């Protein structure tokens, strides 16, 4: 998911860490991609972001270097994710922080989740994929 430290959805880090703790031993890998494209809500350095997430939410899953998820500078990963799993009405753009994607063991995108989808809402899909 694309993340931000100063967003109303930032507390989702706690739920994402819970998914990591619960399903990591079965093969789930949670990855965070900090992004400053939405309201400049992720303005810190990569080190500051990692420190904030660890201190405030106990995040131990991998946080990548800050990326762009939209536009000409979008990282190839997000270009691929948004083409494989468009949003509402076929939109390929990421609308806000904490848009989540579930990718299967086979590398195929299973589902895209809206920013307001709580991490716990992904549990059934994660369990189905892991079984």
C-alpha positions as CSV (number, residue, x, y, z in Angstrom):
1,X,0.0,0.0,0.0
2,X,1.0,3.6,-0.4
3,X,1.4,5.2,3.0
4,X,1.8,8.6,4.7
5,X,2.6,9.6,8.2
6,X,0.3,12.6,8.5
7,X,-2.9,11.2,7.0
8,X,-6.2,10.5,8.7
9,X,-5.6,6.9,7.7
10,X,-2.1,6.7,9.3
11,X,-3.5,4.6,12.3
12,X,-4.0,1.8,9.8
13,X,-0.3,1.1,10.3
14,X,-1.4,-0.7,13.5
15,X,-3.9,-3.0,11.6
16,X,-1.3,-3.6,8.9
17,X,1.2,-4.6,11.5
18,X,-1.4,-7.0,13.0
19,X,-1.9,-8.7,9.6
20,X,1.9,-9.0,9.3
21,X,2.1,-10.6,12.7
22,X,-0.8,-13.0,12.2
23,X,-0.2,-14.1,8.6
24,X,3.5,-13.4,8.1
25,X,4.5,-16.9,9.3
26,X,2.2,-18.3,6.6
27,X,3.8,-16.3,3.9
28,X,2.1,-12.9,3.8
29,X,4.5,-10.0,3.2
30,X,3.2,-6.5,4.0
31,X,5.0,-3.8,2.1
32,X,4.6,0.0,2.7
33,X,5.5,2.5,0.0
34,X,5.6,6.0,1.5
35,X,4.3,8.6,-0.9
36,X,4.1,12.4,-0.6
37,X,1.7,13.0,-3.6
38,X,-1.4,13.5,-1.5
39,X,-1.6,16.7,0.5
40,X,2.2,16.5,1.2
41,X,1.4,14.2,4.0
42,X,4.7,12.3,3.8
43,X,7.4,15.0,3.8
44,X,10.0,13.3,5.9
45,X,13.1,11.4,4.8
46,X,13.0,7.7,4.4
47,X,14.8,7.3,7.8
48,X,12.4,9.7,9.5
49,X,9.4,7.8,8.1
50,X,10.8,4.4,9.3
51,X,11.5,5.8,12.7
52,X,8.0,7.4,13.0
53,X,6.3,4.1,12.0
54,X,8.4,2.0,14.4
55,X,8.0,4.3,17.4
56,X,4.3,5.1,16.9
57,X,2.9,1.9,15.5
58,X,5.5,-0.8,16.1
59,X,5.9,-1.3,12.4
60,X,8.3,-4.1,11.6
61,X,7.2,-4.9,8.1
62,X,9.3,-3.5,5.2
63,X,8.9,0.2,4.3
64,X,10.4,1.0,1.0
65,X,11.9,4.3,-0.1
66,X,9.5,7.1,-0.9
67,X,7.9,6.7,-4.3
68,X,5.4,8.3,-6.6
69,X,2.3,6.3,-7.4
70,X,0.7,8.6,-10.0
71,X,1.7,10.5,-13.1
72,X,4.8,10.4,-15.2
73,X,7.1,9.7,-12.2
74,X,5.0,6.7,-11.0
75,X,7.2,3.8,-10.0
76,X,6.8,0.8,-12.4
77,X,5.3,-1.3,-9.7
78,X,2.4,1.2,-9.3
79,X,2.0,1.5,-13.1
80,X,1.6,-2.3,-13.1
81,X,-0.7,-2.5,-10.1
82,X,-3.1,0.2,-11.3
83,X,-3.3,-1.4,-14.8
84,X,-4.0,-4.9,-13.3
85,X,-6.5,-3.7,-10.7
86,X,-8.1,-0.4,-11.7
87,X,-10.2,1.5,-9.2
88,X,-13.8,2.6,-9.4
89,X,-15.2,3.2,-12.9
90,X,-11.9,1.8,-14.3
91,X,-9.8,4.6,-13.0
92,X,-6.1,3.7,-12.9
93,X,-5.1,6.6,-10.6
94,X,-4.4,6.1,-6.9
95,X,-6.9,8.4,-5.2
96,X,-5.3,8.7,-1.7
97,X,-3.0,7.3,0.8
98,X,-3.4,3.7,2.0
99,X,-4.8,2.2,-1.2
100,X,-4.0,-1.4,-0.8
101,X,-3.4,-4.3,-3.2
102,X,-3.4,-8.1,-2.5
103,X,-1.0,-10.0,-4.7
104,X,-1.1,-13.8,-4.8
105,X,1.9,-16.2,-4.5
106,X,1.7,-16.5,-8.3
107,X,2.4,-12.8,-8.7
108,X,-1.2,-12.0,-9.9
109,X,-3.1,-9.1,-8.4
110,X,-6.1,-10.5,-6.5
111,X,-7.8,-7.3,-5.4
112,X,-7.5,-3.6,-4.8
113,X,-8.8,-2.0,-1.6
114,X,-9.8,1.6,-1.0
115,X,-8.0,3.8,1.5
116,X,-10.9,3.6,3.9
117,X,-10.9,-0.2,3.9
118,X,-9.6,-1.2,7.3
119,X,-6.7,-3.7,7.2
120,X,-8.9,-6.2,9.1
121,X,-11.2,-6.2,6.0
122,X,-8.5,-7.9,4.1
123,X,-8.2,-10.9,6.4
124,X,-10.7,-13.2,4.7
125,X,-9.1,-12.6,1.3
126,X,-5.6,-13.2,2.8
127,X,-6.8,-16.4,4.4
128,X,-8.3,-17.6,1.2
129,X,-5.1,-17.0,-0.7
130,X,-2.9,-18.6,1.9
131,X,-5.0,-21.8,2.1
